[in-house]
Amino acid sequence: MGSSASKARQAAGSAARKYPARSPATNVQPGPPPPVAPGNRPGPTVHPKTQASSHRDEAINLDASDPDFARSLRTLGAVQPNEIESQSSRYSAVLHSKSSSRNPLSTSGPPIMPTPSNNPALQILAARQKWQDLADYEAGEYGRRGFKGRELLDAGTLRRVLTLRDRRGIADEKIEEMLELKRGTVKKLGPKGLVGISELNVE
């Protein structure tokens, strides 16, 4: 008597164990890999020796489609150049190389990089900002009471000044009053004939 579970256990214990007659399928050699479609060719796993070429070939195309290379480029991100170390600010490098050619370990001589106060690129930017600030000030103050007049002229105003002065013979002070220019602005153009209006004949 007893439960049916214990009877099944007794039957299993008395039965002889049977072992497989042949080895399992895990030792079977794998077959050849399936062919790759022509459009889905993977990139090279071993990079070939680099060769200079003036045209784009298959190796360049495969290298460009390498996913690991593309991922590393994405992690690098965009390049952030340093403005102070630009090529235009390296004008004193030639002087430094001449003095260091005699003694490569010498540290005397002009610095390789100019200081910000001597950097021509930064000086140009500072001058441009100065003129932009003056133009913004004149645009904001133009027409207000107490404004002493404009000093910066656009092409249209310059043409009017030259027409009034050279062709109509109006005095400089009168032109400055009419066009709300700062006193002495017309005189900065020089004598009559130095600056003039050129006529273009378009046919």
C-alpha positions as CSV (number, residue, x, y, z in Angstrom):
1,M,0.0,0.0,0.0
2,G,1.1,3.6,0.3
3,S,0.9,6.5,-2.0
4,S,1.3,6.3,-5.7
5,A,4.3,8.7,-5.6
6,S,6.4,6.2,-3.5
7,K,5.5,3.4,-6.0
8,A,6.8,5.4,-8.9
9,R,10.0,6.1,-7.0
10,Q,10.5,2.4,-6.3
11,A,10.0,1.5,-9.9
12,A,12.5,4.1,-11.1
13,G,15.1,2.9,-8.6
14,S,14.9,-0.7,-9.7
15,A,15.1,0.0,-13.4
16,A,18.6,-0.2,-15.0
17,R,20.1,3.1,-16.2
18,K,20.5,3.4,-20.0
19,Y,23.4,5.5,-21.4
20,P,23.4,7.0,-24.9
21,A,25.0,4.9,-27.6
22,R,26.6,7.8,-29.4
23,S,28.1,11.2,-28.4
24,P,25.8,14.2,-28.2
25,A,25.5,16.7,-31.1
26,T,27.7,19.4,-29.4
27,N,30.9,17.9,-30.8
28,V,29.7,18.3,-34.4
29,Q,31.8,20.7,-36.5
30,P,29.8,23.9,-37.4
31,G,28.9,24.3,-41.1
32,P,30.1,27.2,-43.2
33,P,28.5,30.6,-42.4
34,P,25.6,31.7,-44.5
35,P,26.5,34.0,-47.4
36,V,26.3,37.7,-46.8
37,A,24.1,39.8,-49.0
38,P,26.1,42.1,-51.3
39,G,24.7,45.3,-49.7
40,N,25.3,44.1,-46.2
41,R,29.1,43.4,-46.2
42,P,30.6,44.0,-42.8
43,G,33.6,46.2,-42.3
44,P,37.2,44.8,-42.1
45,T,38.1,43.1,-38.8
46,V,41.8,43.6,-39.4
47,H,42.9,46.9,-40.8
48,P,45.0,46.5,-43.9
49,K,48.3,48.3,-44.4
50,T,47.4,51.9,-45.3
51,Q,48.1,52.9,-48.9
52,A,48.0,56.4,-50.3
53,S,45.4,56.8,-53.0
54,S,44.0,59.7,-54.9
55,H,40.6,58.0,-55.4
56,R,38.0,56.4,-53.2
57,D,38.1,52.5,-53.3
58,E,36.3,49.6,-51.7
59,A,38.6,49.6,-48.6
60,I,37.9,53.2,-47.9
61,N,34.1,52.5,-48.2
62,L,34.4,49.5,-45.8
63,D,36.4,51.5,-43.3
64,A,33.9,54.3,-43.3
65,S,31.1,51.8,-42.6
66,D,32.8,50.3,-39.6
67,P,30.4,50.7,-36.6
68,D,33.1,50.7,-34.0
69,F,34.9,53.5,-35.8
70,A,31.6,55.5,-36.1
71,R,30.9,55.0,-32.4
72,S,34.3,56.3,-31.4
73,L,33.8,59.4,-33.6
74,R,30.5,60.0,-31.9
75,T,32.0,59.8,-28.5
76,L,34.7,62.4,-29.5
77,G,32.1,64.9,-30.4
78,A,32.6,68.2,-32.2
79,V,36.0,69.9,-32.2
80,Q,36.4,73.0,-30.0
81,P,39.3,75.0,-31.4
82,N,41.3,77.3,-29.1
83,E,41.1,80.8,-30.5
84,I,44.3,82.0,-29.0
85,E,46.3,79.2,-30.6
86,S,45.1,79.8,-34.1
87,Q,47.5,79.8,-37.1
88,S,47.1,83.5,-37.6
89,S,48.6,84.2,-34.2
90,R,51.8,82.2,-34.7
91,Y,53.7,85.0,-36.4
92,S,56.6,85.0,-33.9
93,A,57.2,81.2,-34.3
94,V,59.7,81.9,-37.2
95,L,61.8,84.2,-35.0
96,H,61.8,81.6,-32.2
97,S,62.8,78.8,-34.5
98,K,65.8,80.8,-35.9
99,S,67.1,81.6,-32.4
100,S,66.6,78.0,-31.2
101,S,68.3,76.4,-34.2
102,R,71.7,77.2,-32.6
103,N,70.7,75.6,-29.3
104,P,67.6,73.5,-29.3
105,L,67.4,73.5,-25.5
106,S,67.5,77.3,-25.2
107,T,64.4,78.9,-23.7
108,S,65.4,82.5,-24.3
109,G,64.0,84.5,-27.2
110,P,60.5,85.6,-28.0
111,P,57.6,83.5,-26.8
112,I,56.1,81.0,-29.2
113,M,52.6,82.4,-28.7
114,P,51.9,86.1,-28.5
115,T,50.3,87.5,-25.4
116,P,46.6,88.5,-25.8
117,S,47.6,92.2,-25.9
118,N,50.0,91.5,-28.8
119,N,47.8,89.0,-30.7
120,P,46.8,90.5,-34.1
121,A,43.7,88.4,-34.3
122,L,42.5,89.6,-30.9
123,Q,43.4,93.2,-31.7
124,I,41.3,93.0,-34.9
125,L,38.3,91.7,-32.9
126,A,38.7,94.4,-30.2
127,A,38.8,97.1,-32.9
128,R,35.8,95.7,-34.6
129,Q,33.9,95.6,-31.3
130,K,34.8,99.3,-30.6
131,W,33.4,100.4,-34.0
132,Q,30.3,98.2,-33.4
133,D,29.7,99.8,-30.0
134,L,30.0,103.3,-31.6
135,A,27.5,102.4,-34.4
136,D,25.1,101.0,-31.8
137,Y,25.4,104.2,-29.7
138,E,24.8,106.4,-32.7
139,A,21.8,104.4,-33.8
140,G,20.3,104.6,-30.4
141,E,20.9,108.3,-29.9
142,Y,20.1,109.5,-33.4
143,G,17.3,112.1,-33.4
144,R,17.4,112.7,-29.6
145,R,17.9,116.1,-28.1
146,G,21.5,116.8,-27.2
147,F,22.9,114.3,-29.7
148,K,26.1,115.8,-31.3
149,G,25.6,114.1,-34.6
150,R,26.7,111.0,-36.4
151,E,30.3,110.2,-37.2
152,L,29.9,107.0,-39.0
153,L,28.4,107.2,-42.5
154,D,26.7,104.6,-44.6
155,A,27.1,104.5,-48.4
156,G,23.8,106.4,-49.0
157,T,24.7,109.2,-46.6
158,L,28.2,109.4,-48.0
159,R,26.8,109.8,-51.5
160,R,24.5,112.6,-50.4
161,V,27.4,114.4,-48.6
162,L,29.6,114.3,-51.7
163,T,26.7,115.4,-54.0
164,L,25.9,118.4,-51.7
165,R,29.5,119.4,-51.3
166,D,31.0,118.7,-54.8
167,R,28.1,119.2,-57.2
168,R,26.0,121.8,-55.4
169,G,28.8,123.7,-53.6
170,I,27.1,123.7,-50.1
171,A,29.4,124.5,-47.2
172,D,30.6,121.7,-44.9
173,E,28.9,123.1,-41.8
174,K,25.6,123.4,-43.6
175,I,25.8,119.8,-44.8
176,E,26.6,118.6,-41.3
177,E,23.6,120.5,-39.9
178,M,21.2,119.2,-42.7
179,L,22.2,115.5,-42.2
180,E,22.8,115.6,-38.5
181,L,26.5,114.8,-38.7
182,K,29.1,115.5,-36.0
183,R,31.0,118.7,-36.6
184,G,34.2,118.1,-38.7
185,T,32.9,114.9,-40.3
186,V,32.7,116.3,-43.8
187,K,36.2,117.8,-43.5
188,K,37.6,114.3,-42.8
189,L,36.7,113.4,-46.4
190,G,39.5,115.7,-47.5
191,P,39.5,118.4,-50.2
192,K,37.2,118.2,-53.2
193,G,38.3,115.6,-55.7
194,L,40.1,113.4,-53.2
195,V,36.9,111.3,-52.6
196,G,34.2,111.3,-55.2
197,I,31.3,109.5,-56.7
198,S,32.1,107.2,-59.6
199,E,29.5,106.7,-62.3
200,L,28.9,103.2,-63.6
201,N,27.8,102.9,-67.2
202,V,25.8,99.7,-67.4
203,E,24.6,98.8,-70.9
